[in-house]
Amino acid sequence: MAALRVKLMLTAYTLDRRDRIIAVSPEWDQFALDNEGRSACADLVVGGRLMDAITGDSVRMFMTAILMRVRVSGQSEAVSYRCDSPTTKRRFVMVLEPLADGGVRVTHHLEHEELTNLRIRVRTADYGQRALQRCSICCRIREEGVWVDPFEENRNRDLWVIHTLCDDCKQAPLQRYRQRQLRDPPETAQALGA
């Protein structure tokens, strides 16, 4: 039986105007180490380009589009996503806030986590290696043309994956942006002095 745990967790990084990671929050390294992510520790990522730390072309394009929208609009944006460990399902909200110098502060807020009795180990496949597609936003994998949550299959798995985005997750930010535009069109914001 799975246990649901809720706790406050915040990790963050700051990007300069060229998307170089210039700072991470104090909790950053502990989170990385707790999740088998030594390669994500501060000494290895600060000074590096964000896009070098993101796997999958469609995932890099997704993040580039969000960063551009935040910078151009001058408005913060929030994106819900899953970031599971081998035994825990976790839902986060990533908040991107524009900075005056063209940089962006990105914070990751843990909404909830669910400890499971399963072990789903996910590793990135090498080029040419047989692998499943995995959505980097919802953590579902594509098997036989269907996107499924590996934790819902109720069995331990050792998965080799290629990181991508499922159609649902590709469309979600654009739909939110359009809803926001309908709710507060640019001419309305200008008339209000925004």
C-alpha positions in Angstrom: 0.0 0.0 0.0 1.3 3.4 -0.9 1.8 6.2 1.6 1.1 9.8 0.8 3.5 12.3 2.3 3.2 16.1 2.0 6.1 18.3 3.0 7.4 21.6 1.9 10.3 21.4 -0.4 11.9 24.0 -2.5 14.8 23.9 -4.9 15.7 26.7 -7.2 18.2 27.9 -9.7 18.9 31.2 -11.3 19.7 31.7 -15.0 21.4 34.6 -16.6 20.1 36.1 -19.9 22.0 33.4 -21.9 20.5 30.5 -19.9 23.6 29.8 -17.9 23.0 28.5 -14.4 24.5 31.1 -12.1 23.2 30.0 -8.7 21.3 27.1 -7.0 19.5 27.0 -3.7 21.1 25.5 -0.6 18.9 22.4 -0.8 19.9 21.7 -4.4 22.8 19.2 -3.7 20.9 17.2 -1.1 17.9 16.8 -3.4 20.2 15.6 -6.2 22.1 13.1 -4.0 18.8 11.8 -2.5 17.7 11.0 -6.0 20.8 9.3 -7.5 21.7 12.5 -9.3 25.3 13.3 -8.4 25.8 14.7 -11.9 23.3 17.4 -11.0 25.2 18.7 -8.0 26.1 22.4 -7.9 29.8 21.9 -8.6 28.9 20.3 -11.9 26.0 22.5 -13.1 26.7 26.1 -11.9 28.3 27.9 -14.8 26.9 25.5 -17.3 24.1 26.0 -19.8 20.7 24.8 -18.8 20.0 23.2 -22.1 23.1 21.0 -21.6 21.4 19.6 -18.5 18.1 18.8 -20.3 17.8 15.5 -22.2 15.7 15.3 -25.3 15.2 17.8 -28.1 11.5 18.2 -27.6 12.1 18.8 -23.9 14.7 21.5 -24.6 12.4 23.2 -27.1 9.6 23.1 -24.5 11.8 24.8 -21.9 13.2 27.3 -24.4 9.6 28.3 -25.3 8.6 28.8 -21.7 11.7 30.8 -20.9 11.1 33.0 -24.0 7.5 33.6 -23.1 8.4 34.6 -19.5 11.1 37.0 -20.7 9.0 38.6 -23.5 5.8 38.9 -21.4 7.6 39.9 -18.2 5.1 37.6 -16.4 5.8 34.6 -14.2 4.6 31.2 -15.4 3.9 28.0 -13.4 4.2 24.5 -14.9 3.1 21.3 -13.0 5.2 18.3 -13.6 6.1 14.9 -12.1 9.7 14.1 -11.0 9.7 10.6 -9.6 12.4 8.8 -7.8 12.6 5.0 -8.2 10.2 4.4 -5.3 8.3 7.7 -5.0 5.8 9.5 -7.2 6.2 13.2 -6.8 4.3 16.2 -8.2 6.0 19.6 -8.4 5.2 23.0 -9.7 8.0 24.9 -11.5 7.6 28.6 -11.2 9.6 30.8 -13.7 10.0 34.4 -12.6 11.6 37.0 -14.9 14.5 39.1 -13.5 15.3 42.7 -14.4 18.6 41.8 -16.0 17.0 39.3 -18.4 17.7 36.3 -16.2 15.0 34.0 -14.8 14.7 32.5 -11.4 13.2 29.0 -11.5 11.8 27.4 -8.3 10.5 23.9 -7.9 7.8 23.5 -5.2 6.9 20.0 -4.1 3.1 19.6 -4.1 3.0 16.0 -2.9 4.8 12.7 -2.9 3.6 9.2 -2.7 5.9 6.5 -1.4 5.3 3.2 -3.2 6.3 -0.4 -2.7 7.6 -0.5 -6.2 11.0 0.3 -7.7 10.8 1.9 -11.2 14.4 2.7 -12.2 14.6 5.0 -15.3 17.8 5.5 -17.2 18.5 7.4 -20.3 19.2 5.2 -23.3 22.3 5.7 -25.4 22.0 6.8 -29.1 20.7 3.8 -31.1 19.8 1.7 -28.1 16.3 0.2 -28.0 14.2 2.3 -25.6 10.8 3.5 -24.6 9.7 7.1 -24.9 9.2 8.8 -21.6 7.4 12.1 -21.1 9.5 14.5 -19.1 6.5 16.3 -17.7 4.1 13.5 -16.6 6.6 10.6 -16.4 4.4 8.4 -18.4 6.0 5.9 -20.8 4.8 5.0 -24.3 4.2 1.3 -24.7 2.5 -0.1 -27.8 1.3 3.4 -28.8 -0.3 4.1 -25.4 1.1 6.5 -22.7 1.0 4.7 -19.3 2.2 5.5 -15.8 4.8 2.9 -14.9 3.8 3.0 -11.3 0.2 2.0 -12.2 1.4 -1.3 -13.7 2.1 -2.6 -10.2 5.5 -4.2 -11.0 9.1 -3.3 -10.6 10.7 -2.1 -13.8 14.1 -1.2 -15.1 13.5 1.1 -18.0 15.8 2.5 -20.7 14.1 5.7 -22.1 14.3 8.5 -24.6 13.1 11.7 -23.1 10.3 13.5 -25.0 6.9 15.0 -24.3 3.5 13.3 -24.8 0.9 15.2 -26.8 -1.1 16.2 -23.7 1.9 17.8 -22.0 3.0 19.6 -25.2 -0.3 21.3 -25.5 -0.9 22.2 -21.8 1.2 25.4 -21.6 -0.2 26.8 -24.8 -3.7 26.1 -23.7 -3.0 27.9 -20.3 -1.5 30.8 -22.2 -4.5 31.1 -24.5 -6.9 30.9 -21.5 -4.9 33.7 -19.8 -5.1 35.8 -23.0 -8.8 35.3 -23.2 -9.2 36.2 -19.5 -6.9 39.3 -19.7 -6.3 40.3 -23.4 -3.3 42.6 -24.0 -5.5 45.7 -24.9 -7.4 45.3 -21.5 -4.2 45.2 -19.6 -2.9 48.3 -21.4 -6.2 50.1 -20.7 -5.8 49.3 -17.1 -2.3 50.8 -17.1 -0.5 47.4 -16.7 
